[in-house]
Amino acid sequence: MAKGPEKNTKNKALHTKLLNRKKAKIQEEKKEKALRMKALVAKMNEMNQQKNMTNLTQNNFMSFIFLSS
């Protein structure tokens, strides 16, 4: 029985290698994006916390002035 032409395993192996590189690159970009977003959220939370602290101190100062008058 005739087997037919040989399979081109060299190109298939290269194609698989390239696809695996592409997948790894995409995963790495997702991880980097997640880290950037995490850092951004942490920075925003820190800024909000500082803002809340300044508002509290201003409110306490204003109430002190109001009560002492």
N, C-alpha and C positions, 0 to 999 in steps of 0.2 A: 504494500500500500504506500502511495506517495505521501510524503510528509509536508510538502510545500516549502515556501521560502523560510530562511532562518529569521528568527526574531531579532530586532535591533535592540539589544539590551543595553548597549552603551548609551544611546540617546535617552532611553527610558531612565537609566540611572542618573544621568545628568539632570534630566527634568525633575526627578524626585528630589535631588540635592538642591536644586534652585527653589523648588516649592517649599522645602523645609527651611531654607534660609529666609524666604519671604514670611513664612509663618512665625519664625523666631523673631524677625524684625518687628512684625505687627504686635506680637506679645510684649516685646521690650518697650515699644512706643506706648502701649496701654499701661504698662507698669509706671513708666515715667510720667504719663499724664495723671495717673492716680496719685502719685507722690506730689506732683505740682498742685493738684486740687486739694490734697490733704494739707499741704503747707499754707495754701491760700486761705482755707477755712480756719486753720489755727490762727493765722495772722488777723483775720477779720474778728474772730472771737476775742482775741487779745485786745484789739482796738475797741471793741464794744465794751469789754470789761473796764478798760481805762476810762472810756467815756462815761460809763455808769458811775465809776468812782469819783470822777470830777463833778458830776451832777450831784452826787450825794454830799460831797464836801461843800459845794456851793449852796445847796439847800440847807444844810446844817448851819452854815455861816449866816444865811439870810434869816433863818428862824432865830438864831442867837441875837442878831441885830434887832429883829422885830420884838423879841421878848425883853431885851434890855432897854428898849426905848420907853 
